Amino acid sequence: MSTATDCKRSLEIEIPVEEVETAQDRVTQSLKQRVRLPGFRPGKAPVSLIKSRFESEIRSEVIESLVPAAFRKQVDKEELKVVGTPDISDLHFEAGEPIRFKAEFEVAPEVEVGEYRGLPVKYAEPTVSEEEVDQRLESMRESKADYVNVDPRPIETGDHVLAHLRSVSGLDEPVDQDSLQIEVGGADTLQAFTDHLIGAQPDETKEFDITYPEDYGSEKLAGKTVQFQLTPKVIRRKELPVLDDEFARDLGDYQTLTELRDAVHKTIFREKQAAAQHAAKEELIDRLVESHDFPIPEAYVDYQIENQTRARLREITGQDVDLSKLNLNWKDIKEKQRDKAVRSVKAALLLDRIAERESIHATNDEVDHELQHIARHEREPVPAVRNRLEKQGALGRIADNIRTEKTLNFLLEQAKKEA
């Protein structure tokens, strides 16, 4: 398989001595007007003194003005699509001689797209059973449940108990929860809690030990034996609403339970369809990437890894993070994320080329629709969102994302679907 090094290029460039001397004179004259030297009025110091006193500054400014321009001129002449910033080495700059240097850089790859219509992919339109609708409606009932206090009595399975839980020993950081709700016999309730609550009366304190397994989800509890004091305070029974037309009306724009069932059916179908289409699109991307072998610049891979890292940190923190302020082990990060980044870069290049060939693009209406969606989610006026995203340079990315998704939809439409 090709590697990123296949995109590397190098040029040995020479800047004529006439250009160098002209630049030196220009920089020297500029310095002469700017600097202040003892014994001389501004702009009156001898050129020879300026050259000797500021030799290093003159050299730096000449290099800064000539080398990038000479590099750009040469790559334009050779019609090279440079990626990233070139590495300049072997710089030769001596009086009365041309400037010579070597530039090493990467170029954008030439991506030749093979066949992409009719790719085989596993996909079948989903179906929704009545049992699935029933389960979703039951979840909706659960979300609308009322918890009603009952008169003091022995606790039974199915009760919801408000209790005071305190750890006596076994933990570095003690637990002390005054209003912990426990479903007695519930799937998420540890059996030890259920065993000691059944038959207990409110305000009756139970003391017992629990040994947590080594692989328990909470690190501070995993593998430890903890002594607890548990005091139930209030017993509640869960009351579910009746599944009828009134329940449907309480939920929104539904007049009957039948209308609600139809809406739930459509919602589940859309969810399953979106999941199935996403899986099929990922499979199509894999097929495209596996069937096209071409080099990609290391700069593209690094940029993708940075984006992946930034997105992951945004998920964790809920805000944008300045990576430069974090002490990240980039070597380790790049090693772990490289394969994913290479796939993403190759996929983006291939999908971009397919979109060009098929004249797929994002319309203004589609971009506006996405801006309205963002504005609703962030509870901001659309013009404010547009202005902010324009300043961040994000509008182009929104259009690119829309174009990519339309291209994937096109590939799925054209694919040979297999159940």
C-alpha positions as CSV (number, residue, x, y, z in Angstrom):
1,M,0.0,0.0,0.0
2,S,1.2,3.5,-0.7
3,T,2.4,5.6,2.2
4,A,2.3,9.3,3.0
5,T,6.0,9.6,2.0
6,D,4.9,9.1,-1.6
7,C,3.5,12.7,-1.5
8,K,6.9,14.1,-0.5
9,R,8.7,16.4,-3.0
10,S,11.9,18.5,-2.8
11,L,13.2,21.4,-4.9
12,E,16.6,23.0,-5.0
13,I,16.0,26.7,-5.7
14,E,18.4,29.5,-6.6
15,I,17.7,33.2,-6.3
16,P,19.8,35.3,-8.7
17,V,22.5,37.5,-7.1
18,E,20.9,40.6,-8.7
19,E,17.6,39.9,-6.8
20,V,19.6,39.3,-3.6
21,E,21.5,42.6,-3.9
22,T,18.4,44.5,-4.8
23,A,16.7,43.1,-1.7
24,Q,19.7,43.9,0.5
25,D,19.7,47.5,-0.7
26,R,16.0,47.8,-0.1
27,V,16.2,46.4,3.5
28,T,19.3,48.5,4.2
29,Q,17.6,51.7,3.2
30,S,14.5,50.8,5.2
31,L,16.6,50.2,8.3
32,K,18.5,53.4,7.7
33,Q,15.3,55.4,7.9
34,R,14.0,53.4,11.0
35,V,17.0,53.1,13.3
36,R,18.5,55.7,15.6
37,L,22.3,55.7,16.0
38,P,24.2,58.0,18.4
39,G,25.8,61.0,16.6
40,F,23.6,60.8,13.5
41,R,20.3,62.4,12.7
42,P,17.5,60.1,11.6
43,G,18.2,58.7,8.1
44,K,21.7,60.2,7.9
45,A,23.8,57.3,9.2
46,P,26.2,56.0,6.5
47,V,25.0,52.9,4.6
48,S,28.3,51.1,5.5
49,L,27.7,51.6,9.2
50,I,24.1,50.3,8.8
51,K,25.4,47.2,7.0
52,S,28.0,46.4,9.5
53,R,25.9,47.2,12.6
54,F,22.8,45.3,11.4
55,E,24.2,42.6,9.3
56,S,22.2,39.8,11.0
57,E,18.9,41.8,10.8
58,I,19.5,42.6,7.1
59,R,20.3,38.9,6.4
60,S,17.1,37.7,8.2
61,E,14.8,40.3,6.4
62,V,16.3,39.4,3.0
63,I,15.7,35.7,3.6
64,E,12.2,36.3,4.9
65,S,11.3,38.4,1.8
66,L,13.0,36.3,-0.9
67,V,12.8,32.6,0.1
68,P,9.0,32.2,0.4
69,A,8.4,34.2,-2.8
70,A,11.0,32.1,-4.7
71,F,9.4,28.9,-3.4
72,R,5.9,30.0,-4.4
73,K,7.2,31.0,-7.9
74,Q,8.9,27.7,-8.5
75,V,5.9,25.5,-7.3
76,D,3.6,27.6,-9.5
77,K,5.9,27.1,-12.4
78,E,5.9,23.4,-11.9
79,E,2.1,23.4,-11.1
80,L,2.5,21.6,-7.8
81,K,-0.3,21.6,-5.2
82,V,1.6,22.2,-2.0
83,V,0.2,20.8,1.3
84,G,1.3,22.3,4.6
85,T,4.5,24.4,5.2
86,P,7.8,23.5,3.4
87,D,10.9,22.6,5.4
88,I,13.8,24.8,4.3
89,S,17.3,23.4,4.6
90,D,20.8,23.7,3.1
91,L,20.5,27.5,2.9
92,H,23.5,29.2,1.3
93,F,23.7,32.9,1.6
94,E,27.1,34.5,1.0
95,A,28.0,38.0,-0.1
96,G,28.1,38.4,-3.9
97,E,26.5,35.0,-4.5
98,P,23.0,33.8,-5.3
99,I,20.9,32.4,-2.4
100,R,20.5,28.7,-2.7
101,F,18.2,26.5,-0.6
102,K,16.4,23.2,-0.5
103,A,12.7,23.0,0.1
104,E,11.0,19.7,1.2
105,F,7.3,19.6,1.2
106,E,4.2,17.5,0.4
107,V,1.8,17.7,-2.5
108,A,-1.9,16.9,-2.8
109,P,-2.4,13.4,-4.2
110,E,-3.9,12.7,-7.7
111,V,-7.0,10.7,-6.9
112,E,-8.3,8.6,-9.7
113,V,-11.8,7.3,-8.8
114,G,-12.7,3.8,-10.0
115,E,-16.2,2.3,-10.2
116,Y,-18.5,3.6,-7.5
117,R,-21.9,2.9,-8.8
118,G,-23.6,-0.4,-8.0
119,L,-21.3,-1.3,-5.1
120,P,-22.7,-4.2,-3.1
121,V,-23.9,-3.4,0.4
122,K,-25.9,-5.0,3.1
123,Y,-29.1,-3.1,3.5
124,A,-32.8,-3.8,3.8
125,E,-35.6,-1.5,4.7
126,P,-36.4,-2.0,8.4
127,T,-39.7,-3.3,9.7
128,V,-41.4,-2.3,13.0
129,S,-43.4,-4.9,15.0
130,E,-46.4,-4.2,17.2
131,E,-44.3,-5.5,20.1
132,E,-41.8,-2.7,19.5
133,V,-44.5,-0.1,19.5
134,D,-45.9,-1.6,22.7
135,Q,-42.5,-1.5,24.4
136,R,-42.0,2.2,23.4
137,L,-45.5,3.1,24.7
138,E,-44.6,1.3,27.9
139,S,-41.5,3.4,28.2
140,M,-43.6,6.5,27.7
141,R,-45.9,5.4,30.5
142,E,-42.9,4.8,32.8
143,S,-41.8,8.4,32.1
144,K,-45.2,9.7,33.2
145,A,-45.4,7.6,36.3
146,D,-46.5,9.1,39.6
147,Y,-44.9,8.0,42.9
148,V,-47.5,8.0,45.7
149,N,-46.6,7.8,49.4
150,V,-48.2,4.9,51.3
151,D,-48.9,4.5,55.0
152,P,-46.1,2.9,57.0
153,R,-46.0,-0.9,56.6
154,P,-43.5,-3.6,55.9
155,I,-41.6,-3.0,52.7
156,E,-42.5,-5.2,49.7
157,T,-41.0,-6.1,46.4
158,G,-41.9,-3.4,43.9
159,D,-41.9,-0.6,46.4
160,H,-39.8,2.6,45.8
161,V,-38.1,3.5,49.0
162,L,-36.5,6.8,49.9
163,A,-33.7,5.9,52.3
164,H,-30.7,7.3,54.1
165,L,-27.6,5.4,53.1
166,R,-24.3,5.8,55.0
167,S,-21.1,3.8,54.7
168,V,-19.6,2.8,58.1
169,S,-16.3,1.4,56.9
170,G,-14.4,0.1,53.9
171,L,-14.2,3.3,51.8
172,D,-11.6,6.0,51.5
173,E,-14.3,8.5,50.7
174,P,-17.4,7.8,52.9
175,V,-20.9,7.7,51.4
176,D,-23.7,9.6,53.0
177,Q,-26.9,10.0,50.9
178,D,-29.9,11.3,52.7
179,S,-32.6,10.8,50.0
180,L,-31.6,7.8,48.0
181,Q,-34.4,6.2,46.0
182,I,-34.3,2.4,45.7
183,E,-36.6,0.2,43.7
184,V,-36.9,-2.9,45.8
185,G,-36.3,-5.9,43.6
186,G,-35.5,-3.7,40.6
187,A,-33.1,-4.8,37.9
188,D,-30.6,-2.0,38.8
189,T,-30.8,-2.6,42.6
190,L,-28.1,-4.8,44.2
191,Q,-29.6,-7.9,45.7
192,A,-28.2,-7.2,49.1
193,F,-30.2,-3.9,49.3
194,T,-33.4,-5.7,48.3
195,D,-32.8,-8.5,50.8
196,H,-32.4,-6.1,53.7
197,L,-35.2,-3.8,52.8
198,I,-38.0,-6.5,52.3
199,G,-40.0,-6.7,55.5
200,A,-38.4,-3.6,57.1
201,Q,-40.4,-0.8,58.5
202,P,-39.7,2.9,57.9
203,D,-37.0,4.3,60.3
204,E,-35.8,0.8,61.0
205,T,-32.0,0.9,60.4
206,K,-30.3,-2.1,58.8
207,E,-26.5,-2.7,59.0
208,F,-24.8,-5.1,56.6
209,D,-21.7,-5.7,54.5
210,I,-21.5,-5.8,50.7
211,T,-18.5,-7.2,48.8
212,Y,-18.3,-5.7,45.3
213,P,-16.9,-7.7,42.4
214,E,-13.4,-6.7,41.0
215,D,-15.0,-5.6,37.7
216,Y,-17.7,-3.4,39.3
217,G,-18.5,-0.3,37.3
218,S,-17.4,2.2,40.0
219,E,-13.7,2.2,40.7
220,K,-14.0,3.4,44.3
221,L,-16.3,0.4,45.1
222,A,-14.7,-2.3,42.8
223,G,-13.3,-5.2,44.9
224,K,-14.1,-3.7,48.2
225,T,-16.1,-4.9,51.2
226,V,-18.2,-2.0,52.5
227,Q,-20.2,-1.9,55.7
228,F,-23.4,0.2,55.2
229,Q,-26.2,1.5,57.4
230,L,-29.5,1.8,55.5
231,T,-32.6,3.5,57.0
232,P,-35.8,3.5,54.9
233,K,-37.8,6.7,55.5
234,V,-40.7,6.8,53.0
235,I,-42.4,4.0,51.0
236,R,-43.8,4.9,47.6
237,R,-45.8,2.9,45.1
238,K,-45.4,3.6,41.4
239,E,-48.7,4.4,39.6
240,L,-48.7,4.2,35.8
241,P,-51.2,6.2,33.7
242,V,-53.8,4.2,31.8
243,L,-52.9,3.8,28.1
244,D,-55.9,5.4,26.5
245,D,-57.0,8.3,24.4
246,E,-56.6,10.7,27.4
247,F,-53.0,9.6,27.7
248,A,-52.4,10.3,24.0
249,R,-53.9,13.8,24.3
250,D,-51.7,14.6,27.3
251,L,-48.6,13.9,25.2
252,G,-49.3,16.4,22.5
253,D,-51.1,16.7,19.1
254,Y,-52.9,13.4,19.3
255,Q,-56.6,12.8,19.7
256,T,-56.7,9.1,20.1
257,L,-54.4,6.2,21.2
258,T,-54.5,5.0,17.6
259,E,-52.9,8.3,16.4
260,L,-50.3,8.0,19.0
261,R,-49.5,4.4,18.0
262,D,-49.1,5.4,14.4
263,A,-46.8,8.3,15.4
264,V,-44.7,5.9,17.5
265,H,-44.5,3.4,14.7
266,K,-43.2,6.1,12.3
267,T,-40.7,7.3,14.8
268,I,-39.3,3.8,15.4
269,F,-39.1,3.2,11.7
270,R,-37.2,6.5,11.1
271,E,-34.8,5.6,13.9
272,K,-34.2,2.1,12.5
273,Q,-33.9,3.4,9.0
274,A,-31.3,6.0,10.0
275,A,-29.3,3.4,11.8
276,A,-29.4,1.0,8.9
277,Q,-28.5,3.6,6.4
278,H,-25.6,4.8,8.5
279,A,-24.3,1.2,8.8
280,A,-24.6,0.8,5.0
281,K,-22.9,4.1,4.3
282,E,-20.0,3.1,6.5
283,E,-19.7,-0.2,4.6
284,L,-19.7,1.7,1.3
285,I,-16.9,4.0,2.6
286,D,-14.9,0.9,3.6
287,R,-15.4,-0.6,0.1
288,L,-14.3,2.7,-1.5
289,V,-11.2,3.0,0.7
290,E,-10.2,-0.6,0.3
291,S,-10.5,-0.5,-3.5
292,H,-8.5,2.7,-4.0
293,D,-4.8,2.8,-3.3
294,F,-3.2,6.2,-3.4
295,P,-0.8,8.2,-1.2
296,I,-1.9,10.8,1.3
297,P,0.1,13.7,2.7
298,E,1.3,13.3,6.3
299,A,-0.1,16.9,6.9
300,Y,-3.6,15.7,6.1
301,V,-3.3,12.8,8.6
302,D,-2.0,15.1,11.3
303,Y,-4.8,17.6,10.7
304,Q,-7.4,14.8,10.9
305,I,-5.9,13.5,14.1
306,E,-6.1,17.0,15.6
307,N,-9.7,17.3,14.6
308,Q,-10.5,13.9,16.0
309,T,-8.9,14.8,19.3
310,R,-10.6,18.2,19.5
311,A,-14.0,16.6,18.8
312,R,-13.4,14.0,21.5
313,L,-12.4,16.6,24.0
314,R,-15.5,18.7,23.1
315,E,-17.7,15.7,23.8
316,I,-16.1,15.3,27.2
317,T,-16.0,18.9,28.3
318,G,-18.9,20.3,26.3
319,Q,-16.8,23.2,24.9
320,D,-14.0,23.9,22.5
321,V,-10.5,23.2,23.8
322,D,-7.3,24.9,22.8
323,L,-5.0,21.9,22.2
324,S,-1.9,24.0,22.4
325,K,-2.6,24.6,26.1
326,L,-2.8,20.9,26.9
327,N,0.2,18.7,27.7
328,L,-0.8,16.0,25.3
329,N,1.4,13.0,24.3
330,W,0.9,13.5,20.5
331,K,3.2,10.6,19.7
332,D,0.9,8.2,21.6
333,I,-2.2,9.9,20.3
334,K,-1.1,9.7,16.6
335,E,-0.1,6.1,17.0
336,K,-3.5,5.1,18.3
337,Q,-5.6,7.2,16.0
338,R,-3.6,6.9,12.8
339,D,-5.6,4.1,11.1
340,K,-8.9,5.9,11.7
341,A,-7.4,9.2,10.5
342,V,-6.0,7.6,7.3
343,R,-9.4,6.1,6.5
344,S,-11.2,9.4,7.1
345,V,-8.8,11.3,4.9
346,K,-9.0,8.8,2.0
347,A,-12.8,8.7,2.3
348,A,-13.0,12.5,2.2
349,L,-10.8,12.7,-0.9
350,L,-12.7,10.0,-2.7
351,L,-16.2,11.4,-1.8
352,D,-15.0,14.9,-2.9
353,R,-13.9,13.6,-6.3
354,I,-17.2,11.7,-6.7
355,A,-19.2,14.8,-5.8
356,E,-17.3,16.7,-8.4
357,R,-17.9,14.1,-11.1
358,E,-21.7,13.9,-10.2
359,S,-22.1,17.7,-9.7
360,I,-23.3,17.3,-6.2
361,H,-23.2,20.4,-4.0
362,A,-25.0,22.1,-1.1
363,T,-27.6,24.6,-2.0
364,N,-28.2,27.9,-0.1
365,D,-31.6,26.6,1.1
366,E,-29.9,23.5,2.6
367,V,-27.3,25.6,4.4
368,D,-30.0,27.9,5.7
369,H,-32.0,24.9,6.9
370,E,-29.0,23.6,8.9
371,L,-28.4,27.1,10.3
372,Q,-32.1,27.2,11.5
373,H,-31.6,23.8,13.1
374,I,-28.5,25.0,14.9
375,A,-30.2,28.2,16.0
376,R,-33.1,26.2,17.5
377,H,-30.8,23.9,19.3
378,E,-28.7,26.8,20.7
379,R,-31.7,29.0,21.3
380,E,-30.2,31.9,19.3
381,P,-31.5,34.1,16.4
382,V,-30.5,32.7,13.0
383,P,-28.7,35.9,12.0
384,A,-26.5,35.7,15.2
385,V,-25.7,32.1,14.5
386,R,-24.8,32.9,10.9
387,N,-22.6,35.8,11.9
388,R,-20.8,33.8,14.5
389,L,-20.2,30.8,12.2
390,E,-19.0,33.2,9.4
391,K,-16.4,34.7,11.8
392,Q,-15.3,31.2,12.8
393,G,-15.0,30.1,9.1
394,A,-17.5,27.3,9.8
395,L,-20.1,28.0,7.1
396,G,-17.9,26.3,4.6
397,R,-17.6,23.2,6.8
398,I,-21.4,23.1,7.1
399,A,-21.7,23.2,3.3
400,D,-19.0,20.5,3.0
401,N,-20.8,18.2,5.4
402,I,-24.1,18.6,3.5
403,R,-22.3,17.8,0.3
404,T,-20.6,14.7,1.8
405,E,-23.9,13.4,3.1
406,K,-25.6,14.0,-0.2
407,T,-22.8,12.1,-1.9
408,L,-23.2,9.2,0.5
409,N,-27.0,9.2,-0.2
410,F,-26.2,9.1,-3.9
411,L,-23.9,6.1,-3.4
412,L,-26.5,4.3,-1.3
413,E,-29.2,4.9,-4.0
414,Q,-26.9,3.5,-6.7
415,A,-25.7,0.6,-4.6
416,K,-26.6,-3.0,-5.1
417,K,-28.5,-3.7,-1.9
418,E,-28.3,-7.2,-0.3
419,A,-30.3,-8.2,2.7
